[in-house]
Amino acid sequence: MSIPGSWYLILAAVLFTIGALGLLVRRNVLVMFMCIELMLNAANLTFVTFARMLHDIGGQAVVFFVLVVAAAEVVVGLGIVVAIFRRRTSATADDLHILKG
Amino acid sequence: MSFLGFLDGLGGPHVRDGVIHLVVVLASVHALAAVTAIHVPHIRYLAILPEIVMLGGAVLLLGVASLSDRPVRMSVTTVGTVVISGASMGLAWWQWADVRQHGPFTTVAGAVVTDGFSALIAILASTAMLLTALVGDGYLRREGVEGPEFHVLAMVSASGAMIMGQANDLIVIFLGLEIMSIALYVLAALNPRRATSGEAALKYFVLGSFSSAIFVYGIALTYGATGGTNLAHLTSYLSTHALSSNGVLLAGMGLLLVGFGFKVAAVPFHMWTPDVYQGAPSPVTGFMAAIAKAGGFAALLRVFVSSFGTLRPDWRPIVYVIAIVTLVVGAGLAVVQRDVKRMLAYSSINHAGFVLLGLQAADARGVSAALYYVFTYSFMVIGSFAVVTLLGRSGDVGHDIAGYRALARRQPVLALAFAVLLLAQAGVPFTTGFLAKLQVVAAVVDAHSAPLGFVAMGSAAIAAFFYLRVAVLMYTPRRPRWVPPGREIVFDPIVGPQASTAAREGSGVSGQAEPEIAPGGSLDGGTAEGAVATVPRTLAELRLWSGSERTVAVVERLNADLLIDREAEAVEDGAGGRRVRVPPAAIVAIGICIAVTVVFGIVPGPLVDFTHHSTLLLLR
């Protein structure tokens, strides 16, 4: 049984859309980070699928660049989150809303 | 076999067998490698030397600061940064001269290109870095956050913008974009004492990452449609294949445009701009405005005009609409802002709209005009934010426009500098701002999009209003406020002269008596004691109460003086409150910005030729 490449592309498009919508809808910063990851990995899946369809190794190599960039982004993003929420000593509604989920 | 005999003597037959085995393995690996040799692309290191110097300098500076026992002095960091940026700028100039003589070339397997366009962006990025190092020096000392991080991160960011200028592959553009942006996210959060700084950084980070993800997906779709990410490949593929109705390609192109739109703050992808520009430390804001626009527009112009050139009929209408919305929204919302940094943020959106005109024209003239605009705008915006940095009190607050009233009386030079930079942004003749606007509008009219030119000029007229408002306010003397009847200040026997209750609540002035203005002479202590219950609230009541016209006259005079003092007190919270100390480094930076803006405004030839030649070298 072979799964057609377009299925992977559709899956990637769906994942990307879920990520984008999640980023716009969710108010929790950490969940928003996850949504960004989802979007980047949807792009990665698209790259790998196209690389297979085109018989070109370039698209697969790109994935490593994107992975590294995503890791760097999350490091910086979590650093900013820690820097902000360390300032807030009191358990205000803002803090609760951040940790809510 | 004396070596094997030696091994035998050393550790017996086991060691000997092991060594022989290792030699055999190594020999077979070598033979295999000879058959399937990996071809490493040739790299001309001279082509990427400005980036290497900038990035290497940043790492060096960080390493020195981390490894030294004592904290590195601020002056050392700043001088080091200036030297590194200067070296990078010199190399970029050398590249420009080299390209002009020998023509552009690509290296690293065609992923990096060195042409006039890339050299211009490298010059711009390193100059912006140099100026920001000078501005940031005084800021960091004032805020007490001295350390090498500001300069190091800014240099990393500048090298990212340079990479975007040199990139000839969508992936390299993405890497440059991320190197630039990630450093900017941290820079926005640089001042840990400001709550707004962190909030700005978080907003910038979330929306920036969102745009990056969209950008990557755009690259993926473009790759799928064309089979490659190299821009030269895209150009040749699109010129030989008719793909103008290929959905995947068009979607990819659209997503790339959205990604770029976020970075250069084009409407409707501008939501982050006002918050981030307002919240980020002021020198960072100026740097961000210059660098992000330079890098973003460099890559945008290269990808769309050069590679997607055959798809012009598809993307020009989109850019047309985006440009109109960007121009109108940027100018319209800047008018209603009360914070100078926020106003400059919306004005930068307006400027992005003008640069988009150059893209919309989509020819050599348009690209040249857009480059000229980005180049000159960088100096204006860095200079403007340098003045805003200086005027912000410790803590980088008080950027309310009202605080700029009568600035010229206290700081005539700074006020004049800010006025010149604002007028240049407004596009007043004899500044580069005028020539920049003139060129983009001329280009877009030539490209048969005259209505866009009219919209741009209309938005420039609106923009002139809010720039002039600040400029005029700086030269407007402070006047006592009009006091509504019934809210005059009266003599209160308990706490001395003060505003009546309503006015006191309204203005928040504390009723502390100043000893010399408490004219107790006309009111004896006995009546004052008894008058607590019936304190006069208006001048008319006072007249009845004291029965003395002289008291009324004194109180009236006090009234006027006190109002002026209170006005001063209110303004104290703003930028114009008191004279600020202007560090020499900042004077140099603002001086360079104004010199470039005015000198090339009066003698336009060299800079116009410079951008023109750079463009010709791009389109070859």
HADDOCK unambig.tbl for C-alpha pairs under 7 A between the chains (distance, minus, plus):
assign (segid A and resid 36 and name CA) (segid B and resid 209 and name CA) 6.72 0.50 0.50
assign (segid A and resid 36 and name CA) (segid B and resid 210 and name CA) 6.17 0.50 0.50
assign (segid A and resid 36 and name CA) (segid B and resid 213 and name CA) 6.76 0.50 0.50
assign (segid A and resid 39 and name CA) (segid B and resid 213 and name CA) 5.84 0.50 0.50
assign (segid A and resid 40 and name CA) (segid B and resid 213 and name CA) 5.24 0.50 0.50
assign (segid A and resid 43 and name CA) (segid B and resid 216 and name CA) 6.22 0.50 0.50
assign (segid A and resid 43 and name CA) (segid B and resid 217 and name CA) 4.69 0.50 0.50
assign (segid A and resid 43 and name CA) (segid B and resid 220 and name CA) 6.14 0.50 0.50
assign (segid A and resid 46 and name CA) (segid B and resid 220 and name CA) 6.09 0.50 0.50
assign (segid A and resid 47 and name CA) (segid B and resid 220 and name CA) 5.30 0.50 0.50
assign (segid A and resid 50 and name CA) (segid B and resid 224 and name CA) 5.23 0.50 0.50
assign (segid A and resid 54 and name CA) (segid B and resid 227 and name CA) 6.59 0.50 0.50
assign (segid A and resid 73 and name CA) (segid B and resid 182 and name CA) 6.56 0.50 0.50
assign (segid A and resid 77 and name CA) (segid B and resid 205 and name CA) 6.61 0.50 0.50
assign (segid A and resid 80 and name CA) (segid B and resid 189 and name CA) 6.99 0.50 0.50
assign (segid A and resid 80 and name CA) (segid B and resid 198 and name CA) 6.80 0.50 0.50
assign (segid A and resid 80 and name CA) (segid B and resid 202 and name CA) 6.45 0.50 0.50
assign (segid A and resid 84 and name CA) (segid B and resid 198 and name CA) 5.57 0.50 0.50
